[in-house]
Amino acid sequence: MDGKMLARVGAIVFIAAAVTATAIEMTRKEDTPIYQSVDRADAESVDPLRAELIRCAGIGEAGPRDRSCLRAWAENRRRFLAPGARPAERLPEAPQSPRPAATTSPAPAVPLQPEEAR
């Protein structure tokens, strides 16, 4: 075989291998890690405030209008600002959602309710 023929055969083998690898990769199913759902369930069962804060972070602009979010944030501030308080761990990052189009009128303000006496 001469050099040109050997180069052509090599190129054809390379392209065939690349196409085969691409086809195999595209037919594979994505495996979701099991630990994500288990960790989230453990965290929510241990501290309901943490679960509420995660929910409030996920709802975006509706959070400041949600009374349960306002209560959760007030409790979180109380815990955080208590003398000698240190958080056990950081909250996971909230999923990023696309920002909605700007509105022409501001959202109605929700008055804060004083915390209930304990």
C-alpha positions in Angstrom: 0.0 0.0 0.0 1.2 3.5 -0.7 1.1 6.3 1.8 -2.0 8.0 0.5 -4.1 4.8 0.7 -2.8 4.2 4.3 -3.8 7.7 5.3 -7.3 7.4 3.9 -7.8 4.0 5.6 -6.6 5.6 8.9 -8.9 8.5 8.5 -11.9 6.3 7.8 -11.1 4.1 10.9 -10.8 7.2 13.0 -14.1 8.7 11.8 -15.9 5.3 12.3 -14.6 5.1 15.9 -15.7 8.7 16.6 -19.2 8.0 15.2 -19.5 4.8 17.2 -18.4 6.5 20.5 -20.9 9.3 19.9 -23.7 6.9 19.3 -22.9 4.9 22.4 -22.7 8.1 24.5 -26.1 9.4 23.2 -27.9 6.2 24.0 -26.7 6.1 27.6 -29.2 7.0 30.3 -28.3 9.7 32.9 -27.9 8.2 36.4 -29.1 10.6 39.1 -27.2 10.2 42.3 -29.3 8.7 45.1 -27.6 10.8 47.8 -29.3 14.0 46.8 -32.8 12.9 47.7 -31.6 11.2 50.9 -29.7 14.2 52.1 -32.6 16.5 51.4 -35.0 14.2 53.3 -32.6 14.0 56.3 -32.1 17.8 56.4 -35.9 18.5 56.3 -36.7 16.0 59.0 -34.0 17.4 61.3 -34.8 21.1 61.0 -38.1 22.2 59.7 -36.9 25.8 59.6 -34.2 24.8 57.2 -36.7 23.1 54.9 -38.9 26.2 55.0 -36.0 28.5 54.2 -35.0 26.3 51.2 -38.7 26.5 50.0 -38.8 30.2 50.4 -35.5 30.6 48.5 -36.9 28.6 45.7 -40.1 30.5 45.1 -38.3 33.7 44.2 -40.2 37.0 44.2 -43.2 35.5 45.9 -41.2 34.9 49.1 -41.6 38.4 50.5 -45.4 38.2 50.1 -45.6 34.7 51.8 -46.4 35.0 55.5 -44.8 31.7 56.4 -41.5 32.8 54.7 -41.6 36.1 56.7 -42.0 34.1 59.9 -39.2 31.7 58.8 -36.8 34.6 58.0 -37.7 36.3 61.4 -36.9 33.1 63.2 -33.7 32.6 61.3 -32.6 36.2 62.2 -33.4 35.5 65.8 -31.3 32.3 65.8 -28.5 33.9 63.8 -28.2 37.1 65.9 -28.5 35.3 69.3 -25.4 35.8 71.4 -22.9 33.0 70.7 -25.0 31.5 67.9 -23.2 29.8 65.0 -24.9 28.1 62.1 -24.2 24.3 61.9 -23.9 24.4 58.1 -24.7 26.5 55.0 -27.9 26.1 53.1 -27.6 24.7 49.6 -27.7 27.1 46.7 -31.2 27.8 45.4 -31.9 26.8 41.8 -31.5 29.8 39.5 -34.7 30.7 37.6 -35.0 33.2 34.8 -36.0 36.6 36.0 -39.6 37.6 35.0 -40.2 40.7 32.9 -40.2 43.9 34.9 -43.6 45.1 36.1 -44.8 48.7 36.0 -46.3 48.7 39.5 -44.6 47.6 42.7 -45.8 44.6 44.7 -48.1 45.5 47.7 -46.2 45.6 51.0 -47.1 43.0 53.6 -47.0 44.3 57.2 -44.8 42.3 59.5 -46.6 40.7 62.4 -45.0 40.7 65.8 -43.7 37.3 67.0 -46.0 35.5 69.2 -45.2 35.4 72.9 -43.6 32.3 74.1 
